[in-house]
Each structure stands twice: as C-alpha cells, then as structure tokens.
Amino acid sequence: MSFHPQHDLHKRRKGRNMAVGLLLGAFVVIVFAVSIVKLSQPQNIDRNAPNYRATVADQ
C-alpha cells in the first residue's frame, strides 16, 4: 500500500484552517475573560427602582 504525497493545496489549506482555529479559540477566551471580569465587578443597586425587590439581607 503506497500513500500519495499531499498536494500543495492541502498543505496550505491545513495551515489556514489551523490559523482560523487559533483565532476562533482566542476569541472565545477573550469573550470568556471579559464575561468573568464583568460578572466579578460589584453591581450598583438602585433601591428606588420600580422593579427592586427587598430581601431579608437588605432590611
């Protein structure tokens, strides 16, 4: 059984696919990091807002 050598087109396509995969992975990591930072910041609670519900801890 002999394998045919890869065509140059397949080599270039593989390189591009790896680059796109790395960029997509980096984008996911950035979005995840921004989400974690945004969720870890203290939230400003407007107690005078019409949709605010007081809890036992607030009283």
ROVEX-713317 format. One record per residue (C-alpha): x, y, z. Coordinates in Angstrom, 3 decimals. Each point is the difference from the previous one (the first is absolute). Layout:
BEGIN
         c1         c2         c3
          X          Y          Z
...
This chain:
BEGIN
         c1         c2         c3
      0.000      0.000      0.000
      1.502      3.288     -1.033
     -1.173      3.388      1.116
     -0.105      2.862     -2.431
      1.903      3.102      1.075
     -2.183      2.880      1.098
     -0.698      2.619     -2.587
      1.219      3.525      0.744
     -3.621      1.211      0.112
     -0.758     -2.296      2.932
      3.052      1.198      1.901
     -1.001      3.648     -0.423
     -3.620     -0.736      0.918
      1.113     -1.787      3.169
      2.094      3.011      0.979
     -2.905      2.369     -0.549
     -2.355     -2.260      1.942
      2.433     -0.047      2.926
      0.231      3.805     -0.062
     -3.789      0.398     -0.067
     -0.327     -2.520      2.828
      2.534      1.861      2.122
     -1.731      3.329     -0.641
     -3.361     -1.487      0.917
      1.462     -1.471      3.183
      1.560      3.352      0.915
     -3.338      1.748     -0.577
     -1.784     -2.465      2.287
      2.630      0.517      2.713
     -0.311      3.799     -0.263
     -3.808     -0.109      0.213
      0.213     -2.353      2.992
      2.528      2.242      1.771
     -2.069      3.140     -0.596
     -3.096     -1.784      1.327
      1.817     -1.086      3.164
      1.328      3.512      0.595
     -3.427      1.568     -0.549
     -1.705     -2.480      2.336
      2.598      0.398      2.739
     -0.436      3.776      0.241
     -2.312      1.246      2.765
     -3.444      0.881     -1.246
     -1.604      3.363      0.747
     -3.475     -0.609      1.362
     -2.540      2.764     -0.349
     -2.330     -0.574      2.941
     -2.429      2.594     -1.362
     -0.520     -1.832     -3.281
     -3.576     -1.175     -0.567
      1.048     -3.618     -0.578
      2.222     -0.264      3.119
     -1.033     -2.721      2.445
      1.349      0.197      3.533
      1.336     -3.199      1.524
      0.514     -0.922      3.620
      3.703      0.888     -0.264
     -0.877      3.540     -1.213
     -2.247      0.856      2.921
